[in-house]
Amino acid sequence: MSKTFGWLDVQRIAEELADRHASKDPYALRFTELRALVEALPGFVPDPKHPVNEKILETIQANWAEERQELDADESDGSND
């Protein structure tokens, strides 16, 4: 896995957010807050050729919510894979 990633790496961003901000509800955040959380992730480097837009943020938000559900399901199963 690459050490750096940008806005188009929506799945990687969602995974990082789920790991680092497990207690946050992705749908309770404003896009400005979501953007700030992403930009603060270690290894995040925005690509000037691919700036962030609402569609990217919506996709990150949905993927993050899905990641949270998977993590919650794993914890309730007792598995840590």
C-alpha positions as CSV (number, residue, x, y, z in Angstrom):
1,M,0.0,0.0,0.0
2,S,1.3,3.4,-0.9
3,K,2.5,5.7,1.9
4,T,0.6,8.6,0.5
5,F,-2.9,9.0,-0.9
6,G,-5.2,11.7,-2.2
7,W,-8.9,12.5,-2.7
8,L,-9.5,9.8,-5.3
9,D,-8.5,7.1,-2.8
10,V,-11.9,7.1,-1.2
11,Q,-11.8,3.6,0.1
12,R,-8.4,4.1,1.8
13,I,-9.7,7.4,3.3
14,A,-12.8,5.6,4.6
15,E,-10.7,2.9,6.2
16,E,-8.3,5.4,7.8
17,L,-11.2,7.4,9.2
18,A,-13.0,4.3,10.5
19,D,-9.8,3.3,12.3
20,R,-8.9,6.7,13.7
21,H,-12.4,8.1,14.4
22,A,-14.4,5.1,15.4
23,S,-16.7,7.0,17.7
24,K,-17.7,9.6,15.1
25,D,-20.9,9.2,13.0
26,P,-19.9,10.0,9.4
27,Y,-23.4,11.3,8.6
28,A,-23.4,13.7,11.6
29,L,-20.5,15.6,10.2
30,R,-20.7,18.7,7.9
31,F,-18.6,18.4,4.7
32,T,-16.2,21.0,6.1
33,E,-15.6,18.9,9.1
34,L,-15.1,15.7,7.0
35,R,-12.7,17.5,4.7
36,A,-10.7,18.7,7.7
37,L,-10.5,15.1,9.1
38,V,-9.3,13.8,5.8
39,E,-6.7,16.5,5.3
40,A,-5.4,15.7,8.8
41,L,-4.8,12.0,8.1
42,P,-1.2,10.9,8.0
43,G,-0.1,10.3,4.5
44,F,-2.8,12.4,2.9
45,V,-1.4,14.5,0.1
46,P,-4.0,16.3,-2.1
47,D,-3.3,16.1,-5.9
48,P,-3.9,19.5,-7.5
49,K,-5.2,17.7,-10.6
50,H,-8.0,16.1,-8.6
51,P,-9.5,18.6,-6.1
52,V,-12.1,17.6,-3.7
53,N,-15.8,18.0,-4.5
54,E,-19.2,17.1,-3.0
55,K,-19.4,13.8,-4.8
56,I,-16.0,12.7,-3.4
57,L,-17.0,13.7,0.1
58,E,-20.4,11.9,-0.2
59,T,-18.6,8.7,-1.4
60,I,-16.1,8.9,1.5
61,Q,-19.0,9.4,3.9
62,A,-20.9,6.4,2.6
63,N,-17.8,4.2,2.6
64,W,-16.8,5.3,6.1
65,A,-20.3,4.4,7.3
66,E,-20.0,1.0,5.7
67,E,-16.5,0.5,7.3
68,R,-18.0,1.3,10.7
69,Q,-20.8,-1.2,10.2
70,E,-18.2,-3.9,9.3
71,L,-16.1,-3.1,12.3
72,D,-19.1,-3.1,14.6
73,A,-20.2,-6.5,13.2
74,D,-16.7,-7.9,13.6
75,E,-16.6,-6.7,17.2
76,S,-20.0,-8.2,18.0
77,D,-18.8,-11.5,16.4
78,G,-15.7,-11.5,18.5
79,S,-13.5,-11.6,15.4
80,N,-10.7,-9.2,14.8
81,D,-9.7,-10.0,11.2
